[in-house]
């Protein structure tokens, strides 16, 4: 039933935090018919991955640990009845 989740992501800036530097990634994404919830994860340029758990439908902002200069890839996954049904990703930064 259609393609994956369409994601648009942008880097909202970075700031110092207690444990180092974090960068805000703002995203909007398309909904999936029948999805119960959505989760977000970010892969940093250095390959480290962070899971952010459940996010609101349609848009989210997450604070990712700084992982070097380059593209941060935000992946949104749609879930239904505990199963992954669709996913999509977009890069922010560069």
C-alpha positions as a Markdown table, in Angstrom:
| # | Residue | x | y | z |
|---|---|---|---|---|
| 1 | Unk | 0.0 | 0.0 | 0.0 |
| 2 | Unk | 2.1 | 2.9 | -1.3 |
| 3 | Unk | 5.7 | 3.7 | -0.7 |
| 4 | Unk | 7.6 | 4.3 | 2.5 |
| 5 | Unk | 7.5 | 7.2 | 4.8 |
| 6 | Unk | 8.6 | 10.4 | 3.1 |
| 7 | Unk | 10.9 | 12.3 | 5.5 |
| 8 | Unk | 12.3 | 15.9 | 5.3 |
| 9 | Unk | 15.0 | 16.7 | 7.8 |
| 10 | Unk | 17.1 | 19.7 | 8.6 |
| 11 | Unk | 19.9 | 20.5 | 11.1 |
| 12 | Unk | 18.6 | 23.1 | 13.6 |
| 13 | Unk | 22.0 | 23.9 | 15.2 |
| 14 | Unk | 24.3 | 22.5 | 17.9 |
| 15 | Unk | 25.0 | 23.4 | 21.5 |
| 16 | Unk | 27.1 | 22.3 | 24.4 |
| 17 | Unk | 25.5 | 19.9 | 26.8 |
| 18 | Unk | 26.7 | 18.3 | 30.1 |
| 19 | Unk | 28.2 | 15.3 | 28.3 |
| 20 | Unk | 29.4 | 17.0 | 25.2 |
| 21 | Unk | 27.8 | 18.6 | 22.2 |
| 22 | Unk | 24.3 | 17.8 | 20.9 |
| 23 | Unk | 22.7 | 18.8 | 17.6 |
| 24 | Unk | 19.0 | 19.4 | 17.0 |
| 25 | Unk | 17.4 | 17.7 | 14.0 |
| 26 | Unk | 14.0 | 18.9 | 12.9 |
| 27 | Unk | 11.9 | 16.7 | 10.7 |
| 28 | Unk | 8.5 | 16.4 | 9.1 |
| 29 | Unk | 7.2 | 13.2 | 7.6 |
| 30 | Unk | 4.2 | 11.7 | 5.9 |
| 31 | Unk | 1.8 | 9.5 | 7.9 |
| 32 | Unk | 1.0 | 5.9 | 7.1 |
| 33 | Unk | -2.6 | 4.6 | 7.0 |
| 34 | Unk | -3.1 | 2.2 | 9.9 |
| 35 | Unk | 0.1 | 3.0 | 11.7 |
| 36 | Unk | -0.2 | 2.9 | 15.5 |
| 37 | Unk | 2.9 | 4.9 | 16.2 |
| 38 | Unk | 6.2 | 6.1 | 14.8 |
| 39 | Unk | 9.8 | 5.8 | 16.1 |
| 40 | Unk | 12.9 | 7.9 | 15.3 |
| 41 | Unk | 16.6 | 7.1 | 15.1 |
| 42 | Unk | 19.6 | 9.1 | 14.0 |
| 43 | Unk | 22.8 | 7.8 | 12.5 |
| 44 | Unk | 25.7 | 10.3 | 12.8 |
| 45 | Unk | 28.5 | 10.8 | 10.3 |
| 46 | Unk | 30.8 | 8.7 | 12.4 |
| 47 | Unk | 28.4 | 5.7 | 12.2 |
| 48 | Unk | 27.0 | 5.9 | 15.7 |
| 49 | Unk | 23.3 | 5.3 | 16.0 |
| 50 | Unk | 20.9 | 6.7 | 18.6 |
| 51 | Unk | 17.3 | 5.6 | 19.1 |
| 52 | Unk | 14.8 | 8.1 | 20.3 |
| 53 | Unk | 11.8 | 5.9 | 20.7 |
| 54 | Unk | 8.2 | 7.0 | 20.0 |
| 55 | Unk | 7.7 | 10.4 | 18.4 |
| 56 | Unk | 4.5 | 12.3 | 17.5 |
| 57 | Unk | 3.0 | 11.8 | 14.1 |
| 58 | Unk | 3.9 | 14.2 | 11.3 |
| 59 | Unk | 6.8 | 16.1 | 12.9 |
| 60 | Unk | 9.5 | 15.8 | 15.5 |
| 61 | Unk | 12.7 | 17.4 | 16.8 |
| 62 | Unk | 15.4 | 15.3 | 18.4 |
| 63 | Unk | 18.7 | 16.2 | 20.0 |
| 64 | Unk | 21.4 | 13.9 | 18.7 |
| 65 | Unk | 24.9 | 13.6 | 20.2 |
| 66 | Unk | 27.5 | 15.3 | 18.0 |
| 67 | Unk | 29.1 | 12.6 | 15.8 |
| 68 | Unk | 31.4 | 14.7 | 13.5 |
| 69 | Unk | 30.9 | 17.0 | 10.6 |
| 70 | Unk | 28.7 | 15.6 | 7.7 |
| 71 | Unk | 25.3 | 14.3 | 7.2 |
| 72 | Unk | 23.1 | 13.0 | 10.1 |
| 73 | Unk | 20.5 | 10.5 | 8.8 |
| 74 | Unk | 17.2 | 10.5 | 10.5 |
| 75 | Unk | 15.1 | 7.4 | 10.1 |
| 76 | Unk | 11.4 | 7.3 | 10.8 |
| 77 | Unk | 9.7 | 3.9 | 11.2 |
| 78 | Unk | 5.9 | 3.4 | 11.2 |
| 79 | Unk | 4.6 | 0.5 | 13.3 |
| 80 | Unk | 1.3 | -1.4 | 13.4 |
| 81 | Unk | 0.4 | -4.2 | 15.8 |
| 82 | Unk | 4.1 | -4.3 | 17.0 |
| 83 | Unk | 5.4 | -4.9 | 13.5 |
| 84 | Unk | 7.4 | -2.5 | 11.3 |
| 85 | Unk | 5.3 | -1.5 | 8.3 |
| 86 | Unk | 7.1 | 1.3 | 6.6 |
| 87 | Unk | 10.2 | 3.4 | 7.0 |
| 88 | Unk | 11.9 | 6.4 | 5.5 |
| 89 | Unk | 15.0 | 8.4 | 6.0 |
| 90 | Unk | 16.5 | 11.8 | 5.2 |
| 91 | Unk | 19.8 | 13.5 | 5.7 |
| 92 | Unk | 20.4 | 16.7 | 7.6 |
| 93 | Unk | 23.5 | 18.8 | 7.6 |
| 94 | Unk | 26.4 | 18.2 | 5.2 |
